[in-house]
Amino acid sequence: MNNSESSSSTAPQTVTLLPPPDKQPFGAEQVLFHNIKTCAKDVSEIEYKDIAYFIEGNAFYLLDDTACDYFAEAEKVFQGKKSPEELMNTLAQSNTLNGLLSADITSFIAEEDKKDYQELEKWLDNPQPHLREMTNAYAAAEWVKVQKEKRQVILDKAQRLAELQGYTFEDGLLYSYREPKIQKAIKKYLKAREIFLKEAELTPQTQLETLKERLESLNRFYIDNDKLPNGYHVNEAANYYEKYLSKEIKNTEDKLKELTTSIEELSLLGIATPELALAGTTEDLTTGHESYALYFDYLKKSKAFEEYLHDRLKGLLKATNSYALPPNNLLKREYELLKERQKEAMNIHELAIHNIFNMSSSLFLLWDAEDYRKKPIKHIVKTDYPLREYILGSKKEQAGEGEFSQLRYISLNSIPQPSNNANKKVPPQENSGETIERILKAHVRKLTIEKTWFNERGLFNVDAFLSTLKSENIVVKSFSEQSNLNAWGEASSKYFFQRN
């Protein structure tokens, strides 16, 4: 290094001090750079062509034009074909021919275990050739036992795989993943209904209003409290009764909410309670509750009248010392009246059945708790046929009417995949949303379901959801048509409810 460089590097540096902010020179406040990008909030709208929801999923998926085209192409695979030849061709192209397996535990055996299982089955079906050279009967029996244990290890593993997919096994029979949900919902309904059975001839709402009227009467009683005679503990008793009534009202209100929620949950699982069947809709169960209460009223009056007739017959027999039977037509009119009351109750039951048949969706009528029986599955779907139910924001063409009319069906394997995912099969147990994100990640946006989108009863609030979209500057083009939004909103209220 030369001397000039050394001297320049060690020379004292001049420091320029800026004046304080309140003494800035004139013009310092001027904007010198007009095009500098800032961190201001972006208020530009983000447009998506449509929105999808896969039944029992935990998120919505916003779709761009490409994703919508993929979905439409996959849906065409399952559109109805008129001729058997066309149908067979369609199924063949979708890998659905021979797509059903027997609903047996062996259908869930892992690929790496299938060969061993087949060899064990062949061995156990005909063990004699393997036991010929054995002279010890005990050793032969032990060998057979070992082979059976090996087979059972494979079957136990297969059962665990089936349970991971949501299936349940009981007594060697396979049941759908929906069965535990149905059983749980039925128990919830019966427990909520139990508190109203004592006065079943009154609607739950009427029973609640009666309790509130009693509490109001008790409150009016306090106004004249100073007129009570001294030494009598009416005031203490009234205080106790007030607390009791308040507790009963709170409990009844909670049970009424649970009853309404359980009825709606069961309807989503394909089960119609008497209240729903008699109302014909989940929108307003008032008519259903009234008709069901009237049914119990007829039963109660019929039973009381039957007991009255029974006592009267006993009295007539006693009057003749059982030596003479009463004339056949003596109580003819009374028995006709009894049959009329019993017929009125039967008519209400028949009305529920008639309403179920008229509903667009297929529901099972749960008139009595014993009516429902678990049905084992006879067939399951192979891994190359992952059929899914979903809905879009755009209205389904030629959908007909009914609460399930907007449901669409699609095989995830029928969705065109980018080249990096080509020919990758989607197993049926894979989460639908995860599959869509994986194969169409550049064309979809996930919106995880939020608690704020549900009302206090756990039902989906369409307005709250739309408000979230607006706050995030998200525009769904399919919602621009009011008919689409109305159909989507109506369908959403049927399919979505908050999970505990």
C-alpha positions as CSV (number, residue, x, y, z in Angstrom):
1,M,0.0,0.0,0.0
2,N,1.5,3.5,-0.9
3,N,1.6,6.6,1.3
4,S,-1.3,8.4,-0.5
5,E,-3.7,5.5,0.1
6,S,-2.6,5.3,3.8
7,S,-3.1,9.0,4.4
8,S,-6.6,9.0,2.7
9,S,-7.8,6.1,4.8
10,T,-6.7,7.6,8.0
11,A,-7.9,11.2,7.3
12,P,-10.7,12.4,9.6
13,Q,-14.2,12.0,8.1
14,T,-16.6,14.9,8.0
15,V,-20.0,14.2,9.6
16,T,-23.0,16.2,8.5
17,L,-25.6,16.8,11.2
18,L,-29.3,17.2,10.1
19,P,-31.4,19.7,11.9
20,P,-34.1,18.5,14.2
21,P,-37.5,17.7,12.6
22,D,-39.1,21.0,13.7
23,K,-36.3,22.9,12.0
24,Q,-36.2,21.2,8.6
25,P,-35.3,23.5,5.8
26,F,-38.0,24.8,3.5
27,G,-39.1,22.2,0.9
28,A,-38.0,19.2,3.0
29,E,-41.6,18.2,3.4
30,Q,-42.1,18.0,-0.3
31,V,-42.7,14.5,-1.9
32,L,-39.7,13.9,-4.1
33,F,-40.5,10.4,-5.2
34,H,-44.1,9.8,-6.3
35,N,-43.8,6.1,-7.4
36,I,-42.3,4.5,-4.3
37,K,-44.2,1.3,-3.4
38,T,-45.5,1.4,0.2
39,C,-47.0,-1.3,2.5
40,A,-50.5,0.1,2.2
41,K,-53.3,-2.5,2.4
42,D,-54.1,-4.0,-0.9
43,V,-57.8,-3.4,-1.6
44,S,-57.9,-5.0,-5.0
45,E,-60.4,-7.8,-5.4
46,I,-59.3,-11.4,-6.0
47,E,-61.7,-13.2,-8.3
48,Y,-62.5,-16.9,-8.4
49,K,-64.8,-18.6,-10.8
50,D,-66.5,-21.0,-8.3
51,I,-66.3,-22.5,-4.8
52,A,-66.4,-26.2,-3.8
53,Y,-67.1,-28.1,-0.7
54,F,-66.6,-31.9,-0.2
55,I,-69.1,-33.4,2.1
56,E,-67.8,-33.9,5.7
57,G,-64.7,-31.9,4.8
58,N,-63.3,-29.1,7.0
59,A,-62.7,-26.5,4.3
60,F,-64.0,-24.7,1.2
61,Y,-62.0,-24.5,-2.0
62,L,-62.0,-21.5,-4.2
63,L,-61.5,-22.5,-7.9
64,D,-60.1,-20.7,-10.8
65,D,-61.2,-21.3,-14.4
66,T,-58.8,-24.2,-14.9
67,A,-59.9,-26.0,-11.8
68,C,-63.6,-25.6,-12.8
69,D,-62.8,-27.0,-16.3
70,Y,-61.1,-30.0,-14.6
71,F,-64.1,-30.6,-12.4
72,A,-66.5,-30.3,-15.3
73,E,-64.5,-32.8,-17.3
74,A,-64.4,-35.3,-14.4
75,E,-68.2,-34.9,-13.9
76,K,-68.9,-35.8,-17.5
77,V,-67.5,-39.2,-16.8
78,F,-70.4,-39.9,-14.5
79,Q,-73.2,-38.3,-16.4
80,G,-76.1,-40.6,-17.1
81,K,-75.9,-42.7,-20.2
82,K,-79.0,-44.1,-21.8
83,S,-77.8,-47.2,-23.6
84,P,-76.0,-50.1,-21.7
85,E,-73.1,-49.9,-24.2
86,E,-72.4,-46.3,-23.4
87,L,-72.7,-46.9,-19.7
88,M,-70.2,-49.8,-19.8
89,N,-67.8,-47.7,-21.8
90,T,-68.1,-44.9,-19.3
91,L,-67.5,-47.1,-16.4
92,A,-64.5,-48.8,-18.1
93,Q,-62.9,-45.4,-18.8
94,S,-63.3,-44.5,-15.1
95,N,-61.8,-47.7,-13.8
96,T,-65.1,-48.6,-12.2
97,L,-65.7,-51.9,-13.9
98,N,-65.2,-54.6,-11.3
99,G,-64.9,-51.8,-8.8
100,L,-66.7,-53.5,-5.9
101,L,-65.2,-55.9,-3.4
102,S,-67.0,-58.2,-1.0
103,A,-67.4,-56.4,2.4
104,D,-65.1,-58.8,4.1
105,I,-62.1,-58.4,6.3
106,T,-59.9,-60.0,3.6
107,S,-60.7,-57.0,1.3
108,F,-58.5,-54.8,3.5
109,I,-55.4,-57.1,3.5
110,A,-52.3,-55.1,2.7
111,E,-50.6,-55.7,-0.7
112,E,-47.5,-57.0,1.0
113,D,-49.5,-59.6,3.0
114,K,-51.8,-60.9,0.2
115,K,-49.4,-63.6,-1.1
116,D,-48.6,-64.9,2.4
117,Y,-52.3,-64.9,3.3
118,Q,-53.2,-66.9,0.1
119,E,-50.5,-69.4,0.9
120,L,-51.7,-69.8,4.5
121,E,-55.3,-70.3,3.4
122,K,-54.2,-72.9,0.9
123,W,-52.1,-74.6,3.6
124,L,-54.9,-74.6,6.1
125,D,-57.5,-75.8,3.6
126,N,-55.5,-78.9,3.0
127,P,-53.0,-79.5,5.8
128,Q,-52.6,-83.2,5.4
129,P,-49.8,-83.2,2.8
130,H,-47.7,-81.1,5.1
131,L,-48.4,-83.3,8.1
132,R,-47.7,-86.8,6.6
133,E,-44.2,-87.1,7.8
134,M,-45.0,-86.1,11.3
135,T,-45.4,-89.0,13.8
136,N,-46.3,-86.8,16.8
137,A,-50.0,-85.8,16.8
138,Y,-49.3,-83.1,19.4
139,A,-46.6,-81.5,17.2
140,A,-48.9,-81.7,14.1
141,A,-51.6,-79.8,16.1
142,E,-49.1,-77.2,17.2
143,W,-48.0,-76.7,13.6
144,V,-51.6,-76.1,12.5
145,K,-52.1,-73.7,15.4
146,V,-49.0,-71.7,14.4
147,Q,-50.3,-71.4,10.8
148,K,-53.7,-70.2,12.1
149,E,-51.9,-67.6,14.3
150,K,-50.0,-66.3,11.4
151,R,-53.2,-65.9,9.4
152,Q,-54.9,-64.1,12.3
153,V,-52.0,-61.6,12.5
154,I,-52.6,-60.7,8.9
155,L,-56.4,-60.4,9.5
156,D,-55.9,-58.3,12.6
157,K,-53.7,-56.0,10.6
158,A,-56.4,-55.8,7.9
159,Q,-59.0,-54.9,10.5
160,R,-56.8,-52.1,11.8
161,L,-56.5,-50.8,8.3
162,A,-60.3,-50.9,7.8
163,E,-60.8,-49.1,11.1
164,L,-58.3,-46.4,10.0
165,Q,-60.5,-45.8,7.0
166,G,-63.5,-45.3,9.3
167,Y,-65.2,-48.8,9.0
168,T,-66.2,-50.8,12.0
169,F,-66.3,-54.6,12.5
170,E,-68.8,-56.4,14.7
171,D,-69.3,-60.2,14.7
172,G,-67.4,-60.4,11.5
173,L,-69.6,-57.9,9.7
174,L,-68.4,-54.6,8.2
175,Y,-70.3,-51.4,8.9
176,S,-70.1,-48.0,7.4
177,Y,-68.2,-45.1,9.0
178,R,-71.6,-43.4,9.3
179,E,-73.0,-46.0,11.7
180,P,-71.2,-44.7,14.8
181,K,-72.4,-41.2,14.0
182,I,-75.9,-42.4,13.5
183,Q,-75.9,-44.3,16.8
184,K,-74.5,-41.3,18.6
185,A,-77.0,-39.0,17.1
186,I,-79.9,-41.3,18.0
187,K,-78.8,-41.5,21.6
188,K,-78.5,-37.7,21.7
189,Y,-82.0,-37.3,20.3
190,L,-83.5,-39.8,22.8
191,K,-81.7,-38.1,25.7
192,A,-83.0,-34.7,24.7
193,R,-86.5,-36.0,24.1
194,E,-86.7,-37.8,27.5
195,I,-87.4,-34.7,29.5
196,F,-90.5,-34.0,27.5
197,L,-92.0,-37.5,27.6
198,K,-93.8,-37.1,30.9
199,E,-96.2,-34.6,29.3
200,A,-95.8,-35.9,25.7
201,E,-99.3,-34.7,24.8
202,L,-97.9,-31.1,25.0
203,T,-95.3,-29.8,22.6
204,P,-91.8,-29.1,24.1
205,Q,-92.4,-25.4,23.5
206,T,-95.7,-25.5,25.4
207,Q,-94.1,-27.3,28.3
208,L,-91.4,-24.5,28.4
209,E,-94.0,-21.8,28.3
210,T,-95.9,-23.4,31.1
211,L,-92.8,-23.3,33.3
212,K,-92.3,-19.7,32.5
213,E,-95.9,-18.8,33.4
214,R,-95.5,-20.6,36.7
215,L,-92.4,-18.4,37.4
216,E,-94.3,-15.3,36.5
217,S,-97.2,-16.2,38.8
218,L,-94.6,-16.8,41.6
219,N,-93.1,-13.3,41.0
220,R,-96.6,-11.8,41.2
221,F,-96.9,-13.6,44.5
222,Y,-94.0,-11.6,45.9
223,I,-95.9,-8.3,45.4
224,D,-98.3,-9.2,48.1
225,N,-95.6,-10.8,50.3
226,D,-96.2,-8.3,53.2
227,K,-99.7,-9.7,53.7
228,L,-98.5,-13.2,54.6
229,P,-99.3,-14.3,58.1
230,N,-96.4,-14.1,60.5
231,G,-94.7,-17.4,61.6
232,Y,-95.6,-19.2,58.4
233,H,-92.6,-20.1,56.2
234,V,-94.3,-19.4,52.9
235,N,-91.6,-16.9,51.9
236,E,-88.8,-19.5,52.3
237,A,-90.9,-22.1,50.3
238,A,-91.5,-19.6,47.6
239,N,-87.8,-18.8,47.4
240,Y,-87.0,-22.4,47.0
241,Y,-89.6,-23.0,44.4
242,E,-88.4,-19.9,42.4
243,K,-84.9,-21.4,42.3
244,Y,-86.3,-24.8,41.3
245,L,-88.4,-23.3,38.5
246,S,-85.5,-21.2,37.2
247,K,-83.3,-24.3,37.0
248,E,-86.1,-26.3,35.3
249,I,-86.6,-23.5,32.7
250,K,-82.9,-23.4,32.0
251,N,-82.7,-27.2,31.7
252,T,-85.8,-27.3,29.4
253,E,-84.4,-24.6,27.1
254,D,-81.1,-26.5,26.8
255,K,-82.9,-29.7,26.1
256,L,-85.1,-28.1,23.5
257,K,-82.0,-26.8,21.7
258,E,-80.4,-30.2,21.9
259,L,-83.6,-31.8,20.6
260,T,-83.7,-29.4,17.6
261,T,-80.0,-29.9,16.8
262,S,-80.2,-33.7,17.1
263,I,-83.2,-33.8,14.7
264,E,-81.2,-31.8,12.1
265,E,-78.0,-33.9,12.6
266,L,-80.0,-37.1,12.1
267,S,-81.6,-35.7,8.9
268,L,-78.1,-35.1,7.6
269,L,-77.3,-38.8,8.3
270,G,-80.4,-39.9,6.4
271,I,-82.7,-40.4,9.5
272,A,-86.0,-38.7,9.9
273,T,-87.5,-38.3,13.4
274,P,-91.3,-38.2,13.9
275,E,-91.1,-34.4,14.3
276,L,-89.2,-33.9,11.0
277,A,-91.4,-36.4,9.1
278,L,-94.6,-34.7,10.3
279,A,-93.3,-31.2,9.6
280,G,-91.9,-32.3,6.2
281,T,-88.9,-29.9,6.6
282,T,-86.1,-28.9,8.9
283,E,-86.8,-25.2,8.4
284,D,-89.7,-25.1,10.9
285,L,-90.5,-28.0,13.1
286,T,-93.4,-26.4,14.8
287,T,-96.0,-28.3,12.8
288,G,-94.1,-31.6,13.5
289,H,-94.0,-31.0,17.2
290,E,-97.7,-30.2,17.3
291,S,-98.8,-33.3,15.3
292,Y,-96.5,-35.5,17.4
293,A,-98.0,-34.1,20.6
294,L,-101.5,-34.7,19.2
295,Y,-100.5,-38.3,18.5
296,F,-99.5,-38.8,22.2
297,D,-102.7,-37.1,23.2
298,Y,-104.8,-39.6,21.3
299,L,-102.9,-42.5,22.7
300,K,-103.3,-41.1,26.3
301,K,-107.0,-40.6,25.9
302,S,-107.4,-44.0,24.2
303,K,-105.6,-45.7,27.1
304,A,-107.7,-43.9,29.7
305,F,-111.0,-44.7,27.9
306,E,-109.9,-48.4,27.5
307,E,-109.3,-48.6,31.3
308,Y,-112.7,-47.0,31.9
309,L,-114.4,-49.6,29.7
310,H,-112.5,-52.4,31.4
311,D,-113.6,-51.2,34.9
312,R,-117.2,-50.9,33.7
313,L,-117.2,-54.4,32.4
314,K,-115.8,-55.6,35.7
315,G,-118.6,-53.8,37.5
316,L,-121.3,-55.4,35.3
317,L,-119.9,-58.9,35.9
318,K,-119.7,-58.2,39.6
319,A,-123.4,-57.0,39.6
320,T,-124.5,-60.4,38.2
321,N,-122.1,-62.3,40.3
322,S,-120.5,-63.5,37.1
323,Y,-123.5,-65.7,36.3
324,A,-124.5,-63.7,33.2
325,L,-122.4,-62.0,30.6
326,P,-123.3,-58.4,29.5
327,P,-125.1,-58.1,26.2
328,N,-122.7,-57.8,23.2
329,N,-124.1,-54.5,22.1
330,L,-124.2,-52.9,25.5
331,L,-120.9,-51.0,25.1
332,K,-120.9,-51.0,21.3
333,R,-120.9,-47.2,20.9
334,E,-118.1,-46.9,23.5
335,Y,-115.9,-49.4,21.7
336,E,-116.5,-47.6,18.4
337,L,-115.4,-44.4,20.0
338,L,-112.3,-46.1,21.3
339,K,-111.5,-47.4,17.8
340,E,-112.0,-43.9,16.4
341,R,-109.4,-42.4,18.8
342,Q,-106.9,-45.2,18.1
343,K,-107.5,-44.6,14.4
344,E,-106.7,-40.9,14.8
345,A,-103.3,-41.8,16.3
346,M,-102.7,-44.3,13.4
347,N,-103.5,-41.6,10.9
348,I,-100.8,-39.3,12.3
349,H,-98.3,-42.2,12.0
350,E,-99.4,-42.8,8.4
351,L,-99.1,-39.1,7.6
352,A,-95.4,-39.3,8.7
353,I,-94.8,-42.3,6.4
354,H,-96.6,-40.5,3.5
355,N,-94.5,-37.4,4.0
356,I,-91.3,-39.4,3.9
357,F,-92.3,-40.9,0.6
358,N,-93.0,-37.5,-0.8
359,M,-89.6,-36.0,0.2
360,S,-87.1,-35.7,-2.6
361,S,-84.4,-37.3,-0.4
362,S,-84.4,-40.8,0.8
363,L,-84.8,-40.8,4.6
364,F,-85.4,-43.6,7.1
365,L,-88.3,-42.9,9.5
366,L,-87.3,-43.4,13.1
367,W,-90.7,-43.6,14.7
368,D,-89.6,-45.7,17.6
369,A,-86.0,-46.1,18.8
370,E,-86.2,-49.9,18.1
371,D,-87.0,-49.2,14.4
372,Y,-83.4,-48.6,13.4
373,R,-81.2,-51.6,12.9
374,K,-77.6,-51.4,11.8
375,K,-77.1,-52.7,8.3
376,P,-73.8,-54.3,7.4
377,I,-72.2,-53.3,4.2
378,K,-72.3,-55.9,1.4
379,H,-69.7,-54.3,-0.9
380,I,-67.0,-51.7,-0.6
381,V,-65.3,-49.7,-3.3
382,K,-61.9,-50.6,-4.6
383,T,-59.0,-48.2,-4.2
384,D,-59.2,-47.1,-7.9
385,Y,-62.7,-45.7,-7.4
386,P,-62.6,-42.9,-4.8
387,L,-66.1,-41.5,-5.3
388,R,-66.9,-38.3,-3.5
389,E,-70.0,-36.1,-2.9
390,Y,-69.5,-32.3,-3.2
391,I,-71.4,-29.1,-4.1
392,L,-70.4,-26.0,-6.1
393,G,-71.5,-22.4,-5.8
394,S,-72.9,-22.6,-9.3
395,K,-76.4,-24.2,-9.5
396,K,-76.5,-27.8,-10.7
397,E,-78.3,-28.1,-14.1
398,Q,-81.4,-30.3,-14.2
399,A,-81.0,-30.9,-10.5
400,G,-84.7,-31.3,-9.7
401,E,-85.9,-30.2,-6.3
402,G,-85.2,-31.3,-2.7
403,E,-82.5,-30.7,0.0
404,F,-80.0,-33.0,-1.7
405,S,-80.6,-31.9,-5.3
406,Q,-77.4,-29.9,-5.4
407,L,-75.1,-32.8,-4.6
408,R,-72.6,-33.7,-7.3
409,Y,-70.6,-36.9,-7.7
410,I,-67.0,-37.2,-8.9
411,S,-64.2,-39.6,-8.8
412,L,-60.9,-38.0,-7.7
413,N,-59.1,-40.2,-10.2
414,S,-61.1,-38.7,-13.0
415,I,-59.8,-35.2,-12.4
416,P,-57.1,-34.4,-15.0
417,Q,-53.8,-34.1,-13.2
418,P,-50.7,-32.1,-14.1
419,S,-47.8,-34.0,-15.6
420,N,-45.9,-34.3,-12.3
421,N,-48.9,-36.2,-10.8
422,A,-50.0,-38.1,-13.9
423,N,-51.3,-41.6,-13.3
424,K,-51.1,-41.3,-9.5
425,K,-54.1,-43.2,-8.1
426,V,-56.0,-41.7,-5.2
427,P,-57.0,-44.2,-2.5
428,P,-60.6,-43.9,-1.2
429,Q,-59.4,-43.1,2.4
430,E,-57.5,-40.0,1.3
431,N,-59.0,-36.8,2.4
432,S,-60.7,-35.1,-0.5
433,G,-59.4,-31.7,0.3
434,E,-55.8,-32.9,0.6
435,T,-56.1,-34.6,-2.8
436,I,-57.5,-31.4,-4.4
437,E,-54.7,-29.3,-2.9
438,R,-52.1,-31.8,-4.0
439,I,-53.1,-32.2,-7.6
440,L,-54.5,-28.7,-8.3
441,K,-52.5,-26.6,-5.8
442,A,-51.9,-23.9,-8.4
443,H,-55.6,-23.5,-9.2
444,V,-57.3,-23.7,-5.8
445,R,-57.3,-21.7,-2.6
446,K,-58.3,-23.3,0.7
447,L,-60.6,-21.6,3.2
448,T,-60.6,-23.5,6.5
449,I,-64.1,-23.5,8.1
450,E,-64.3,-21.0,10.9
451,K,-66.5,-21.2,14.0
452,T,-67.8,-17.7,13.3
453,W,-69.7,-19.1,10.3
454,F,-72.2,-20.9,12.5
455,N,-75.0,-19.6,14.6
456,E,-75.7,-20.4,18.2
457,R,-77.5,-23.6,17.2
458,G,-74.5,-24.8,15.2
459,L,-76.1,-24.2,11.8
460,F,-74.2,-22.6,8.9
461,N,-74.7,-18.9,8.6
462,V,-74.5,-18.0,4.9
463,D,-74.4,-14.2,5.6
464,A,-71.4,-14.6,8.1
465,F,-69.5,-16.6,5.4
466,L,-70.2,-14.0,2.7
467,S,-69.1,-11.3,5.1
468,T,-65.7,-13.0,5.5
469,L,-65.3,-13.2,1.8
470,K,-66.0,-9.5,1.5
471,S,-63.6,-8.6,4.3
472,E,-60.8,-10.5,2.4
473,N,-61.7,-8.9,-1.0
474,I,-62.7,-12.3,-2.4
475,V,-65.2,-12.4,-5.2
476,V,-66.8,-15.7,-6.3
477,K,-68.2,-15.1,-9.8
478,S,-70.8,-17.9,-9.5
479,F,-72.4,-15.9,-6.6
480,S,-73.0,-12.9,-8.9
481,E,-76.2,-14.7,-10.0
482,Q,-78.8,-14.6,-7.3
483,S,-80.3,-17.9,-8.3
484,N,-76.9,-19.6,-7.8
485,L,-76.4,-17.9,-4.4
486,N,-79.9,-18.9,-3.3
487,A,-79.5,-22.5,-4.3
488,W,-76.0,-22.7,-2.6
489,G,-77.3,-21.0,0.5
490,E,-80.2,-23.4,0.8
491,A,-78.0,-26.4,0.2
492,S,-75.4,-25.1,2.7
493,S,-77.9,-24.9,5.5
494,K,-78.6,-28.7,5.0
495,Y,-75.0,-30.0,4.6
496,F,-73.0,-27.9,7.1
497,F,-73.3,-27.9,10.9
498,Q,-70.7,-27.2,13.5
499,R,-68.9,-30.2,14.9
500,N,-68.3,-30.4,18.6
